[in-house]
Amino acid sequence: MKRGRTAGGDLQQPISAGVVAVLVGYTSSFAVVLTGLHAVGATPSQAASGLLALCLTQAAAMCWLSTRYRMPLILAWSTPGAALLAGTEALDGGWPVAIGAFLVAGAAYVLTGLWPALGRLISRIPAPIAQAMLAGVVLELCLQPVTAVKQNPGAILPIALVWLLGVRFAPRWAVPAAFACAGLVIGVDMVRHGTSIAGSSLLPELSLTTPAWSWAAMIGIALPLYVVTMASQNVPGVAIMKSLGYDVPWRGAIVATGVATVAGAPAGGHSVNLAAISAALAAGPPAGPDPRRRWIAAQSAAGTYVVLGVASAALAALVAVAPAGVIATVAGLALLGTLADALAGAVSHRTGREAAVITFLVAASGVSALGIGSAFWALVAGLVVHLVLHRRPL
């Protein structure tokens, strides 16, 4: 009997750690994902399909990786990548060319896993420039809570207050609490205006789109999405796992994220990658004292993603009827930590600060040229300034 209780206790910790890791990651950033998909042309149903596709492909890849390597390899969608999409102007060709860009990004992940030289090439992009590009991309979304207060203070201030209290007393749950408050705000608004949600829109459904291709989407979406995901998700994810005592199998893990991205792209999934913060929750001490059994956390995380995927359509339908500024506020609050970390990484070292600042300014400007968004031009500007000032190849 004692042995049975011990075995049950051994399972309870990794299982609960996996569930918590996914709940925190999902509720903290799904609004960013929906905002990004809408920005590049998705309809509400297509955005809901993208959210569902991400959940299912992440779950499948995590099951395979954790079983194959007996490690708590947690996957997530690219929140910085979704923020990048949110700051991208709609391209000629609309949603189909965005789908094509997602497919190319996924293929690039697969190639990076199979061809280490490509990974080394990406790693030679100065980290401050990559971080500055990310900071510039997310800045506009982070400003949304500020501008939304002026437009709709009655709806926005309660959300901001709940978030602030959450940061003070339970930082991990601050953004989920803000979303819960946003849900109440949306519910009150629906009652006031007699708004209703059709029952058919609450059912999860994968909506497949035939991809289209354009150079503007390849350069303006696929390339920045690839760079920002590798620099701010996959590389830190590997580092965090190493700090917890796990040597991530680079080839297997990155190829798996690429295959998952390619599989989910036609249904709207923009990018699957190694988790960073969520990895610490599921691979650290909260997942149990025995590191050899923490891989179970990845299995429970996969199951949790499937359950949450079922709710994707309902969440997208709720977002569609939200008052102006509510969802943008939640997304902006969710990205404040990302913005702070990116800014710190961009200017923490005196060397290369000028290139980082230029990168940040170009990305934040939202300027586009030749149909290509600011993220790409920010990367180009930062690299040019870096080369001129340091006079040596990357």
Disulfide bonds with the S-S distance in Angstrom:
none
